[in-house]
Amino acid sequence: MAYVIDGNLYYQNGGNPPLQLTDSGEDRRPISFSEDGKRVFFTRGPQEIYSIDVDGSQEQALVTTDLLLTMVANYDKSTTPCNPILVPHTQLLLFNTCYHSIESTPLNHDDLFIADADNNLVRLILPEKGGYSYVSPNGRMIAVDRQNSIDILGIDGRILYSKIVTYPRSEQISTAGRVYWASDSKELILLLPSKTFVDTFPPPTYTVWRYSLDTHTSVQIQLDPTPTMLGEIWVSPDGNWITYFVHNEGMFLGNLQDGSTQAYHFGSPHEWSPDSMHFIYDADPLDADLSLASINAPPVFIGKGGFIGWLDASRYLYIDNTYGYAIGEIGKEPIAILVGSTQPFIQPDFGTLIFSFQP
């Protein structure tokens, strides 16, 4: 795992003592491990992107404000990279640019860049992209939501399919769609705003669609009740299941093949297991009650704490409020991996922990 304490990046392998990787005093947060677990990507200063090997060697600046100033004429010192994403199966980082106003609220420039950590090259691949980006699991495509339509690009920025769907755009509040790739990168599950004019109450709703890249057709999936924009929404990796929250009704499990739904009362869902069989949710978000649920079995109480993420189809990471960080495994007792207070890892400026699991 990697984490930042007092502005410096640390790496810890299992139960071994932590290794301090940097001494800048300005590191902000780790972004991710490389796919082989041998390199850490992290931010320094306002939001500049760096990488370093887990033995503390080969530190390099990948994306800095000074570099961005040489690439786009209307950038200034307030411009930084934002929302970096590691492209699967590569050493590429996808990011857009934003600038920080006097009120310190980041605002998007909506330019899409890609940084190659192998050769330290940064390229602008799509100016004024206009929305959010979602990388396919095979690392070859990017779905770009322009907040009234969705395009599919190659990883080089070349448009492969333009406006695969369109949807109404609200001028009152932000109503971007949500995009979920199936694990085989052949389908997308799309949640699109259902109408143009949107009030903040009751919360706006989505329509749900399945889009096939093989046939270039979209089919609407009728869920009852329909998902709302309030709360977490998660789609299983195979694209066949969805967990979502509905205002004043609670959490639901939806079947994206036949549209059937199952109520889970009040709760807040987390991500699905890699095999699309299990999901974890907060049965009582105010009381931090975690439960493990399945598509074919009743939920099981895990404990009080916070969910972090799945390691594989049967194991997951979470914070147990009693003893600290733990590995949970379906059908087995949890294993504590970091006992004691988690406060040193909770920084006031975006500090967090990231994990890399190597089978």
C-alpha positions as CSV (number, residue, x, y, z in Angstrom):
1,M,0.0,0.0,0.0
2,A,1.0,3.6,-0.4
3,Y,0.0,6.7,1.6
4,V,1.1,10.3,2.4
5,I,2.0,11.5,5.8
6,D,3.3,15.0,6.5
7,G,3.7,15.7,2.8
8,N,5.8,12.6,2.0
9,L,5.0,9.4,0.2
10,Y,5.4,6.0,1.9
11,Y,5.2,2.5,0.6
12,Q,4.6,-0.6,2.7
13,N,4.7,-4.2,1.5
14,G,2.6,-6.5,3.6
15,G,3.8,-6.6,7.2
16,N,7.2,-5.2,6.4
17,P,8.2,-1.8,7.8
18,P,7.1,1.2,5.7
19,L,9.6,2.8,3.2
20,Q,9.7,6.5,2.8
21,L,9.8,7.2,-1.0
22,T,10.0,11.0,-1.1
23,D,11.1,13.9,1.1
24,S,9.5,16.8,-0.7
25,G,7.1,17.7,2.1
26,E,4.6,18.7,-0.7
27,D,3.1,15.4,-1.7
28,R,-0.7,15.5,-1.6
29,R,-2.1,12.0,-2.4
30,P,-1.3,8.7,-4.2
31,I,-3.3,8.2,-7.4
32,S,-2.7,4.5,-8.2
33,F,-0.2,1.8,-8.5
34,S,1.0,0.6,-12.0
35,E,-0.6,-2.6,-13.0
36,D,2.4,-4.6,-12.0
37,G,2.6,-2.9,-8.6
38,K,6.1,-1.7,-9.2
39,R,5.4,2.1,-9.6
40,V,3.3,4.6,-7.7
41,F,1.6,7.6,-9.4
42,F,1.0,10.5,-7.0
43,T,0.3,14.3,-6.9
44,R,2.6,17.0,-5.5
45,G,2.0,20.6,-4.9
46,P,-1.3,22.0,-6.2
47,Q,-2.0,19.0,-8.4
48,E,1.1,18.1,-10.4
49,I,1.5,14.4,-11.3
50,Y,4.7,12.4,-10.5
51,S,5.7,8.8,-10.5
52,I,8.3,6.8,-8.5
53,D,9.3,3.1,-8.3
54,V,8.3,1.4,-5.0
55,D,12.0,1.1,-4.1
56,G,12.3,4.9,-4.1
57,S,14.2,5.1,-7.4
58,Q,13.3,6.7,-10.7
59,E,11.2,9.6,-9.4
60,Q,9.9,11.7,-12.4
61,A,7.6,14.6,-13.0
62,L,5.0,13.5,-15.5
63,V,2.7,16.5,-15.7
64,T,3.5,20.0,-14.3
65,T,1.8,23.4,-14.7
66,D,4.9,24.7,-16.5
67,L,4.6,21.9,-19.0
68,L,1.0,22.6,-19.6
69,L,1.7,26.3,-20.2
70,T,3.9,25.4,-23.2
71,M,1.1,23.3,-24.7
72,V,-2.1,25.5,-24.7
73,A,-2.0,29.3,-25.2
74,N,-4.8,30.3,-22.8
75,Y,-3.5,28.4,-19.8
76,D,-2.0,30.3,-16.8
77,K,-0.4,29.4,-13.5
78,S,-3.7,28.4,-12.0
79,T,-4.0,25.5,-14.5
80,T,-3.4,22.0,-13.2
81,P,-4.1,18.4,-14.3
82,C,-7.3,17.0,-12.8
83,N,-9.1,13.6,-12.4
84,P,-6.1,11.4,-13.5
85,I,-7.1,7.8,-14.5
86,L,-4.6,5.0,-15.2
87,V,-5.5,3.3,-18.5
88,P,-5.7,-0.5,-17.9
89,H,-2.8,-2.6,-19.2
90,T,-0.7,0.4,-19.9
91,Q,1.6,3.1,-18.3
92,L,-0.7,5.8,-19.6
93,L,-2.5,8.4,-17.5
94,L,-5.6,10.1,-18.8
95,F,-6.5,13.5,-17.3
96,N,-8.3,16.7,-18.1
97,T,-7.2,20.2,-17.1
98,C,-8.8,22.6,-14.7
99,Y,-8.0,26.0,-13.2
100,H,-8.5,27.2,-9.7
101,S,-10.4,30.4,-9.2
102,I,-10.0,32.9,-6.3
103,E,-12.6,30.9,-4.4
104,S,-10.4,27.8,-4.8
105,T,-13.2,25.9,-6.6
106,P,-11.7,23.9,-9.5
107,L,-13.3,24.7,-12.9
108,N,-12.8,22.4,-15.9
109,H,-10.9,23.6,-19.0
110,D,-12.4,20.4,-20.7
111,D,-9.2,19.6,-22.5
112,L,-8.3,15.9,-22.5
113,F,-4.6,14.8,-22.3
114,I,-2.7,11.6,-22.0
115,A,0.7,11.1,-20.3
116,D,3.0,8.2,-21.1
117,A,5.1,7.3,-18.0
118,D,7.4,5.0,-20.1
119,N,8.7,7.8,-22.3
120,N,7.6,10.9,-20.3
121,L,5.6,12.3,-23.1
122,V,2.3,14.3,-22.7
123,R,-0.1,14.8,-25.6
124,L,-3.4,16.8,-26.0
125,I,-5.7,14.3,-27.5
126,L,-9.0,16.1,-27.4
127,P,-9.5,19.9,-26.9
128,E,-12.7,21.0,-25.2
129,K,-14.0,17.5,-24.6
130,G,-17.0,18.9,-22.8
131,G,-17.6,16.3,-20.2
132,Y,-16.4,13.2,-18.3
133,S,-14.2,10.4,-19.6
134,Y,-14.6,6.6,-19.0
135,V,-11.8,4.2,-20.1
136,S,-12.7,0.8,-21.4
137,P,-11.5,-2.3,-19.4
138,N,-9.3,-3.4,-22.3
139,G,-7.5,0.1,-22.3
140,R,-8.3,0.7,-26.0
141,M,-11.2,3.1,-25.9
142,I,-12.6,6.1,-24.1
143,A,-16.3,7.0,-23.7
144,V,-16.6,10.8,-23.5
145,D,-19.8,12.2,-22.1
146,R,-20.3,15.7,-23.6
147,Q,-23.4,16.3,-21.3
148,N,-25.9,15.9,-24.2
149,S,-24.3,13.1,-26.2
150,I,-21.7,10.3,-25.8
151,D,-18.8,9.6,-28.2
152,I,-16.4,6.6,-28.3
153,L,-12.8,7.5,-29.0
154,G,-9.7,5.4,-29.5
155,I,-7.0,5.8,-26.8
156,D,-5.2,8.1,-29.3
157,G,-8.1,10.5,-29.3
158,R,-9.4,9.5,-32.7
159,I,-13.3,9.5,-32.8
160,L,-14.5,5.9,-33.5
161,Y,-18.2,6.4,-33.0
162,S,-19.8,9.8,-32.7
163,K,-23.0,10.5,-30.7
164,I,-23.9,6.9,-30.0
165,V,-26.7,8.3,-27.9
166,T,-28.1,11.8,-27.2
167,Y,-30.0,13.1,-24.2
168,P,-31.6,16.4,-23.0
169,R,-29.3,18.8,-21.3
170,S,-30.5,20.9,-18.4
171,E,-29.4,24.5,-18.0
172,Q,-30.7,24.6,-14.4
173,I,-28.4,22.1,-12.7
174,S,-25.7,19.7,-14.0
175,T,-27.3,16.5,-15.4
176,A,-24.5,14.5,-16.9
177,G,-25.1,10.9,-17.8
178,R,-23.3,8.0,-16.3
179,V,-21.3,5.5,-18.3
180,Y,-20.4,1.9,-17.3
181,W,-18.3,-0.4,-19.5
182,A,-18.9,-4.1,-19.5
183,S,-15.8,-6.1,-18.6
184,D,-15.4,-7.4,-22.2
185,S,-15.4,-3.8,-23.5
186,K,-18.2,-4.7,-26.0
187,E,-21.1,-3.1,-24.3
188,L,-21.9,0.0,-22.2
189,I,-24.6,0.6,-19.7
190,L,-25.8,4.2,-19.9
191,L,-27.8,6.2,-17.4
192,L,-29.2,9.2,-19.1
193,P,-31.1,12.2,-17.6
194,S,-34.8,11.7,-18.3
195,K,-35.9,15.3,-19.1
196,T,-34.5,18.7,-19.9
197,F,-35.8,20.9,-17.1
198,V,-34.7,19.5,-13.8
199,D,-35.6,20.7,-10.3
200,T,-33.5,19.8,-7.3
201,F,-36.5,18.3,-5.6
202,P,-37.6,15.7,-6.0
203,P,-34.3,14.4,-7.3
204,P,-34.0,13.9,-11.1
205,T,-34.3,10.4,-12.6
206,Y,-32.4,8.4,-15.2
207,T,-33.4,6.2,-18.0
208,V,-31.2,3.1,-18.4
209,W,-29.9,1.8,-21.7
210,R,-27.6,-1.0,-23.0
211,Y,-25.5,-0.1,-26.0
212,S,-23.7,-2.7,-28.1
213,L,-20.5,-1.8,-29.9
214,D,-21.0,-4.9,-32.1
215,T,-24.4,-3.9,-33.5
216,H,-24.3,-0.1,-32.7
217,T,-27.8,-0.3,-31.2
218,S,-29.2,0.8,-27.9
219,V,-32.0,-0.8,-26.0
220,Q,-33.8,0.8,-23.0
221,I,-34.1,-1.2,-19.8
222,Q,-37.2,-0.5,-17.8
223,L,-36.5,-0.5,-14.1
224,D,-39.2,0.0,-11.5
225,P,-38.5,2.2,-9.6
226,T,-36.2,4.2,-11.8
227,P,-32.8,5.3,-10.5
228,T,-32.4,8.8,-9.2
229,M,-29.4,11.2,-9.3
230,L,-29.3,11.1,-5.5
231,G,-27.0,8.5,-4.1
232,E,-24.5,5.9,-5.4
233,I,-25.1,3.8,-8.5
234,W,-23.0,0.7,-9.4
235,V,-23.2,-1.6,-12.3
236,S,-21.7,-5.1,-12.2
237,P,-18.6,-5.8,-14.3
238,D,-20.6,-8.1,-16.6
239,G,-23.2,-5.4,-17.2
240,N,-26.1,-7.6,-16.0
241,W,-26.8,-6.1,-12.6
242,I,-27.2,-2.6,-11.0
243,T,-27.5,-1.4,-7.4
244,Y,-29.0,2.1,-6.9
245,F,-30.7,4.4,-4.5
246,V,-34.2,5.9,-4.9
247,H,-35.2,8.9,-2.9
248,N,-37.6,8.0,0.0
249,E,-37.7,4.3,-1.1
250,G,-34.2,3.0,-0.3
251,M,-31.7,0.8,-2.2
252,F,-32.6,-1.6,-5.0
253,L,-30.9,-4.4,-6.9
254,G,-31.9,-4.4,-10.6
255,N,-31.6,-7.1,-13.2
256,L,-30.4,-5.4,-16.4
257,Q,-31.5,-8.4,-18.5
258,D,-35.2,-8.5,-17.6
259,G,-35.7,-5.3,-15.7
260,S,-36.8,-6.9,-12.4
261,T,-35.8,-5.3,-9.1
262,Q,-35.4,-6.2,-5.5
263,A,-35.7,-3.8,-2.6
264,Y,-33.0,-3.6,0.1
265,H,-34.7,-1.0,2.2
266,F,-32.5,1.9,3.2
267,G,-28.8,1.6,2.3
268,S,-26.0,2.9,0.2
269,P,-24.4,0.5,-2.3
270,H,-20.6,0.1,-3.0
271,E,-18.9,-1.6,-6.0
272,W,-19.5,-5.1,-7.2
273,S,-17.1,-8.0,-6.9
274,P,-15.1,-8.8,-10.1
275,D,-17.2,-11.9,-10.8
276,S,-20.4,-9.9,-10.7
277,M,-21.9,-12.1,-7.9
278,H,-21.5,-10.0,-4.7
279,F,-21.8,-6.4,-3.7
280,I,-21.2,-4.6,-0.4
281,Y,-23.5,-1.8,0.9
282,D,-24.0,0.4,4.0
283,A,-27.2,-1.1,5.5
284,D,-27.3,1.9,7.8
285,P,-25.0,4.7,6.4
286,L,-25.4,6.8,9.6
287,D,-24.3,3.9,11.8
288,A,-21.6,2.6,9.3
289,D,-23.2,-0.9,9.2
290,L,-21.5,-2.8,6.3
291,S,-23.3,-5.8,4.7
292,L,-22.3,-8.3,2.0
293,A,-25.0,-9.2,-0.4
294,S,-25.3,-11.6,-3.4
295,I,-27.5,-12.0,-6.4
296,N,-28.7,-15.3,-5.1
297,A,-28.3,-15.2,-1.3
298,P,-29.5,-13.0,1.6
299,P,-27.2,-10.3,2.9
300,V,-24.7,-11.0,5.7
301,F,-23.6,-8.4,8.3
302,I,-19.8,-7.6,8.1
303,G,-19.3,-5.1,10.8
304,K,-19.2,-1.4,11.5
305,G,-16.7,0.5,9.3
306,G,-16.0,1.8,5.8
307,F,-15.6,-0.2,2.5
308,I,-12.4,0.4,0.4
309,G,-12.5,-2.0,-2.5
310,W,-12.3,-5.6,-3.8
311,L,-9.0,-7.4,-4.1
312,D,-10.5,-10.3,-6.1
313,A,-13.8,-12.2,-6.5
314,S,-13.8,-13.3,-2.8
315,R,-11.7,-10.8,-0.9
316,Y,-12.1,-7.2,-0.1
317,L,-10.6,-4.4,1.9
318,Y,-12.4,-2.3,4.5
319,I,-11.9,-0.3,7.7
320,D,-13.3,-2.0,10.8
321,N,-14.2,0.6,13.4
322,T,-12.9,-1.8,16.2
323,Y,-9.4,-2.7,15.0
324,G,-8.5,-0.8,11.8
325,Y,-7.8,-1.9,8.3
326,A,-8.8,-5.5,7.4
327,I,-9.1,-8.0,4.6
328,G,-12.5,-9.6,4.5
329,E,-13.1,-12.9,2.7
330,I,-16.5,-14.4,1.8
331,G,-17.4,-17.2,4.2
332,K,-14.3,-16.6,6.4
333,E,-13.2,-14.4,9.3
334,P,-11.5,-11.1,8.5
335,I,-7.7,-10.6,8.8
336,A,-6.4,-7.3,10.4
337,I,-3.6,-5.8,8.3
338,L,-3.2,-2.4,9.9
339,V,-4.2,-2.2,13.5
340,G,-4.8,1.0,15.4
341,S,-5.7,4.6,14.6
342,T,-6.3,5.5,11.0
343,Q,-6.0,9.2,11.7
344,P,-2.4,9.6,10.4
345,F,-3.6,8.6,6.9
346,I,-6.5,11.0,6.9
347,Q,-4.9,14.2,5.7
348,P,-6.7,17.6,5.5
349,D,-5.6,18.0,1.9
350,F,-6.7,14.9,0.0
351,G,-4.5,12.3,1.9
352,T,-5.6,8.7,1.4
353,L,-4.4,5.1,1.1
354,I,-4.1,3.1,-2.1
355,F,-3.5,-0.7,-2.3
356,S,-2.1,-3.0,-4.9
357,F,-2.9,-6.7,-4.6
358,Q,-0.5,-9.1,-6.4
359,P,-1.8,-12.8,-6.4
